[in-house]
Amino acid sequence: MLWFRNAIWYRFSPSDSFNEAALMEALEARPFVPCKGAEPRSVGWGEVAPGVIDLPVLTSHGFHLISLREEEKILPSSVIKDQLNEKVEQIEATEDRKVYRKEKVQLKDEITLTLLPRAFTRRKTTRALIAPHHKLLIVEGSSFKRAEELLSTLREDLGSLSVKLTSTALPANKVFSDWLLENRDLPRALELGAVTEFTDPLETSSQIKIKGQNLTDKEIQAHLSGGMLAERLELVWRDQLQFVMHSDLTLHSIKMTDQYQEQQSDREQEDEALALDADLALLGIEFTRLLPELLEALGGEAEEA
């Protein structure tokens, strides 16, 4: 089933008019192609569902799914260094002269170009859900670096893309801590899970991780009373989705509750293309319901200075 396990969410600026019609054309202009010869890295847009839908964009109910692929050659610096040392020793021995820095740099480049075609490759795929009518762009994953690489590439190919990380009016760790403090002010749509992590605001290296424990226990209350703040908190939303939310607003370990998973299994399609279409619609609908509610629970979006 098409689903995001982790998510970093961005908001379109109010003035941004995302050009949906240009999306397919822009992504088709930069197809992913594996590294050739001595190319150290290759980046491009891949098929979202290889073998099922051979397109770089999957669209359903106003939601768009895209997939950025990256391939890079793995060439350990130690291998280059060893070969460079051997080459320098050989030159100095056979030609009876000293090899200086400028020549070493040139030799290093030559060795790198020789080794690259034979190097192993590593591939990464980063997907994103675009919901222009809801002013949301959600990158699958937990790495801000990978997310920014996708956004940078998309911005370059579209010509413009005005999105920013979501920020809230209230500090998330303070709100999490309030929710844990005797279940205070927890929105009706949310339930506490069994995972949290505390840090001491005066000593950030001091961390306490808790898993599989009732988060209303006296031990938890003692940590909060001692001034610690919850930086991560597992939540269940509307008996449908379960996830761990971090204080930077990223969502981790997202999954459907068992009950909701059973409900969705009843609608399984035999046709893969129809199943993908339904999965994308479900992913988009649930995320565009969940994220605004989380935003509201954290005091709403922070006002720009």
WORARA-V666615 format. One record per residue. N is the residue number from 1. OMEGA is omega in whole degrees, -180 to 180 (* if undefined). Layout:
N OMEGA
N OMEGA
//
This chain:
1 179
2 -179
3 175
4 178
5 177
6 -176
7 171
8 -174
9 -178
10 178
11 171
12 175
13 -178
14 -177
15 -176
16 176
17 -175
18 -177
19 -178
20 -178
21 -177
22 -174
23 -178
24 -179
25 -178
26 -178
27 178
28 -180
29 178
30 179
31 178
32 177
33 179
34 179
35 177
36 174
37 -176
38 177
39 -179
40 -173
41 177
42 -179
43 177
44 -178
45 -178
46 175
47 -178
48 -179
49 -178
50 179
51 180
52 177
53 -174
54 -180
55 179
56 179
57 172
58 -176
59 177
60 176
61 178
62 177
63 -178
64 177
65 180
66 -175
67 178
68 179
69 179
70 174
71 178
72 178
73 179
74 -178
75 -177
76 -180
77 -180
78 179
79 179
80 -178
81 -180
82 -179
83 178
84 179
85 179
86 -179
87 179
88 180
89 -180
90 -179
91 -177
92 -179
93 -175
94 -177
95 176
96 178
97 -180
98 175
99 -177
100 -170
101 -177
102 180
103 178
104 178
105 179
106 179
107 179
108 179
109 -180
110 179
111 180
112 180
113 179
114 -175
115 -174
116 -179
117 -178
118 -176
119 173
120 179
121 177
122 -179
123 176
124 176
125 178
126 -179
127 177
128 175
129 179
130 179
131 -173
132 -179
133 178
134 179
135 -179
136 170
137 -173
138 179
139 178
140 178
141 -179
142 -179
143 177
144 180
145 179
146 180
147 -179
148 176
149 178
150 -178
151 180
152 179
153 179
154 179
155 180
156 -176
157 179
158 -176
159 176
160 177
161 -176
162 177
163 178
164 176
165 179
166 174
167 -174
168 -179
169 -179
170 177
171 -176
172 -178
173 177
174 179
175 177
176 -178
177 177
178 179
179 -179
180 -177
181 180
182 176
183 -173
184 174
185 178
186 -180
187 -176
188 -178
189 -175
190 172
191 177
192 175
193 -177
194 -178
195 173
196 176
197 -179
198 169
199 176
200 -178
201 180
202 -180
203 -171
204 178
205 179
206 -177
207 175
208 179
209 -178
210 -179
211 177
212 -178
213 175
214 -174
215 175
216 -180
217 -179
218 180
219 179
220 -179
221 -180
222 178
223 -180
224 180
225 179
226 176
227 179
228 -179
229 179
230 -180
231 178
232 -178
233 176
234 -178
235 173
236 -176
237 175
238 180
239 -176
240 -177
241 178
242 -176
243 173
244 180
245 178
246 -178
247 175
248 176
249 175
250 179
251 -176
252 177
253 -179
254 176
255 176
256 173
257 -178
258 -178
259 -179
260 178
261 179
262 179
263 -178
264 -179
265 -180
266 -176
267 -176
268 -179
269 176
270 179
271 -175
272 -180
273 178
274 179
275 178
276 179
277 -180
278 180
279 -180
280 178
281 180
282 179
283 -179
284 -179
285 -177
286 -180
287 -179
288 169
289 -176
290 -170
291 176
292 179
293 176
294 179
295 179
296 -179
297 180
298 174
299 -179
300 -178
301 180
302 178
303 179
304 -179
305 *
//
